[in-house]
Amino acid sequence: MSSTETEPISVRIHPRNLNVRRMALGVGLPPLLRAMRPHQWTKNAIVGAALIFDRRLFELDPLLHGVAAILCFCAVSSAIYLINDLRDVEADKLHPVKRLRPVAAGELSPRTAGATAGVLLVLALFGAALINLGFLGVIAGYAVLMIAYSAGLKRMVILDVFAIAAGFVLRAAGGAVAIDVPVSPWLYVCTLLLALFIGFGKRRHELTTLESAASRHRANLEAYSVPLLDQLIGIVASATVMAYSIYTFDASSVPRNHAMMLTIPFVAYAIFRYLYLIHRRDLGGSPEVLLFTDRPLLACIVGWGFASILIIYLWT
C-alpha cells in the first residue's frame, strides 16, 4: 500500500460546520456510548409513524408496543454501527472526521465493540419476539440488510443508497407490524423517496468534502459525480413533494375533508430548506444532527408534527 493510501485524508472544514461535526461525533460521551451513535437514534422516530397516522397514539397497548419497537430498532441499529466500525476501521482512519470514532481512534477495543454488538443484537431480537413474531421478522430482515450493506452493498453505486432507503422502509413497516395495523402503501412510498433524497444528499456531501480523496474513503464515490447527484436529488425531491401531496387527499387514513393538505407547505419548506443546507451551507453529511442544529428545519418539522396530529385527531 502506498503512502498516499495510508495517510489521513486532509480536507478543510469550514468553521460553521464544526458544531454539527462535534455533535455527530458525540463529543463528551463515553467511548462505548459514542460508538453506539445515540444521535442516530432519531432516525427510528419513523417507527412511530403508523402509531400516529392510524390514530392509535392515545391507546395504551399500541403506544407501549410502538415505544418498545423504537427501542428494539435503537438497539439493533447501534449493533450494526459497531459492526460497521469494526469492518471499516482502517478506512475510517483515513477520514478527517471518522478517524475520531472510538474504534478507529483506539479509544474502544475491537473486543469490547464486538461483544457489545452481540449483546445488543440479542436484546433487539428478544424484545422483538416479545412484541410479536411479525415484528421479529422485520427486525431480523433489517439486521440482515444492514450487515449486507456493510459487507458489500455500500460499494455498489446507487444500490448503496437504495439499501439505506430500504432500511427506513423496514423501520416504518416495523412500526405498523408492531401495533398490528395494515401498512399503508403511502407510508412505503413517502418513506422511500425521503430516504433516497437524504441518502443522495449525503453522498454529494462526501464527494464535495473529500474531493479527489473521496474514493479512498468510500470506493464507489468515484462512480458518482456532483452533476449526477444533483440530478438524482432533484428528481427524488420533486417526487417526495408530489407523493406526499397526493397522500394528503387520497390516503384512506386521512380526514375526508382534505384538511391534511394544509401540511403540504411544511413538507415543501423542509425539502427546500434541506436543499439550501446541502448546496449553500455544505451540511448534508449528518442529516440526523441537522434536525437539532438547524432551527428553521427543526421548527418546520415540529410544526408539521403538531399540525398533523391536530388534523388527524381533532379536525375530522
N, C-alpha and C positions, 0 to 999 in steps of 0.2 A: 504493500500500500504506500502510495507516495505521500510526501509531507503535506501536500495541499489537501489530501483526503483525511489527514489526522488532525490538522489544525482547526480550532474552533472557527466557525463562520463569523465574520465581523460585519455587522451592519450598524447603521446609525439610527438610534432610537430617538424620536422626537420627544422633547420633554412633556408635551401634552399627553403622551401615551403612557408615561411611567406609572401613574396611579392605576390605570387599567391593568398593566402587566403585573404590578405588585399584587393586586387583588387576585389575579388569575393564578399566581404562584402561591397564594395563601400565606403571605409573609407574616411571621409572628406565630404561626401554629406549629405544634409538634410535628416532626418529620413524617411520622406514620399517618397522621391525620391529613397533612398536606398532600401526601401521595394518594390518599383516597379521594382527593378533589371534591371537597364538600361544596364548593361554589358551583360545581357541575350538577348538583342535585336539583337545581332549579328546573332543569330540563324535564324532570319527572313530574312536573306540575301538569303536563299534558295527560297524565294518567287519570286525573280528576275531571277531565272534560266530559266524559259520559255521565258522571255523577251530577254535574251541573245541568247539562243540556237535556237530560232525560228527567229532570225535575225530581231528583232523589236526594238533593243536598241536605234537606232537613228531616230525612228519615234516618233513624239511629243505626239500624243494621247496615244499610248500604253505605252510610257515612263511615262506619268503622271498617267495613271491607275495603272501601276506597282508600282510606288512610293507610291500612295495612298493605295494600297493593303498592302504594307510593313508596313505603319503607322497603318493601322487597326489591323494587327497582333501584332504589338508592344503594342497597347492599350489593346487588349483582353488578351494577354499573361501576361501583368502586372496586370490586374484584377484577373487573375487566381492565380498569385503568392500571391496577397494579401489575396484571399480567402483561399489558402493553408496555409498561415501563421496563419490565424485565427483558422483553424481547428487543426493545429499541434502545437499550441503554447506551450503546456505542454511537448510534445516530443522534441521540439526544445530547450527547457530549459536544457535538459539533454545532448545535443550535444556540444562538445568543441568549435565549430565554429558557428553553427546555433543559439546558445543561445545569440549571439551578434546581431542577426537580430532585427530590431527596435521593432516589436511587442513583441517578446519573452523577449527582454531586458527592456520593459516598456517605451521605448522612443516614441512609437506611440500608441495611444489609439485604442482599437478594433473598437470603433465607427467611428473614422476617417478612419481607414483602410477599414471598410465595406462600408462606404459612397463613398470613392474614387473608390473602386472596382465596385460599381454600376454605377457610372458616366462613368468610362472607358468602361464598357460593353455596355452601351447605345451609347456612341460615336462610338465604333467599329461597332456595328450593323447598326447605322445610316449611317456611312461612307460607309460600305459595300453595303447598299441598293442603295446609290448614284452611285456606280460603276456599278453594275448590280445584278439582283436577284440571278443568279447562284453563284456569289461570296458571297452574303449574306448567302446562304445555306451552303457554305463551312465554313464561319466564325462561323455560329451557330453550325454546326457539330463539329468544333474544340472546341468551348466553352463547349458543352455537354460532349465531350470525356474527356477533361481535368478536368471538375468537377467530372465526374465519376471516373477518376483516383485518384483524391484527396479523394473522398468518400470511395473508396474501391479497385479499380483495382491495386493500388500500393502495396497492401498486397498480391497479387496473384503472386506467383513465376513464372518467365519467361513472363507471360502475362503482368506484370508491364512494362517490357522493350518494349514489342510489342506495348503497348499503347502509350509509348513515341515515338516510331518509327512511329506509325500511325499519330501522331501529326505532324511530319516532312513531311510525305507524303501529308497530308492535306495542309500544307504550300506550297509545290511545286505545288500541283494541283490548289490551290487557285490562284497562280501567273498566271497559264495558263488560268483559267476561267476569271480572271480579264481583260486580254487583248484579250479574245475571240479567243484562238487558241486551237487546239486539244492537249490533254495531252499525251505526248509520254509515252509508256509503259516502256521505258528505264529510264525515269525520276522517275517513281514509283520504279522500281527495285533497281536502284543505291541509291536512297534516303533511301529506307527501309533498305538496307543492311548496309549502312554507319551509319545510326542512331542506328541500333542494335549493331554494333561494338562499338560505343561510349557509348551506354547505358550499355552494359555488362562491359565495362571498368570502368565505374563509379561505378557499383555495386561492382566490385573487389576492387576498392579503398576504398569504405566504409567498406568492410569486413576486409581488412588488416589494415586499420587505427584504427577502433574501436575494433577489435579483439573480446574478449569474451563479450564485452558490445554492440556488433552490433545489436542484436535483441531488445535491449531496445530502440534503436533509430528508427529502421525500422523492423517491426515484421517479414517480410518474409526473412530477411537476414539469419536467422538461417537455412533456407531451402537451401541456396546456400553454396558452398564451393569453395575455391580458385582453386582446380584442375578442378572442373566442369566449373567454369567461364573461366579458361584458355582454355579449350576445345571449349567452345562456342565462345570465342573471336577469336581463331584460325580459326574456321570454317567460321565465317562471314567476317573475314579479307581476307581470301583466296577468298571467293565468291565475295566480293566487287571488288577486283582487277580483277577477271575474268569477272564479269559482265560489268565493265567499259571498259575493253579491247575489249569485243565483241561489245559494244555500239559504239566505235570509228570507226569501219568499217562496221557496219551493220545497224545503225540507218538511217532513211530517211533524217534527218535534217543535217547530217554531210556531208562535201565535199566528192564527189565521188572519189577523188584522194587518199583517205585514209590518208591524212596528219594529221588528228586528232589523229592518233596512236602515233604521236610524243609527245602527252601529257601523255601517259601511265606512263613514268618514274616519272613524278611529283606525280601522284596518288600513285604509288607504294612506293615512298620515304615517302610521307606523312603518309601512313599506317604504314610503318616500323618505322618511327620516333615516331609516337604516341605509338606504342608498346614498344619502348625503354623508353619513358617517363613513361608509366604505370609500367613496370617491374623494371627499374633501377633507376628512379627518384621519383616514387610514386606520380605522378602528374595527375592521371586520374580523380580526383574529380571535377574539374572545367574546362571542355573542352573549354567552351566559353572564358575563361580567358587565357588559353594556347595559343590561337590564337594570342594574343598580347604579351605574356611574353616569349614565346619560339621563338627566332629569326629564327633558321633554319626552323621551321614549318611555320612561317609566310612568310618567303621568298619563300618557296615552293608553298604555296597557292597563293601568289601574282603572282609568275612565271607561275603557271598553268592558272590563270585568264587571264593574258596578252597573253599567248600562245594560249589559246582557242579563245579569241576574234580575234587575228591576223589571225588564221587559218580559222575561220568561216566566217569572214567578208572580208578578203583580199585574202586568199590563197584558192581559189575555183577552 
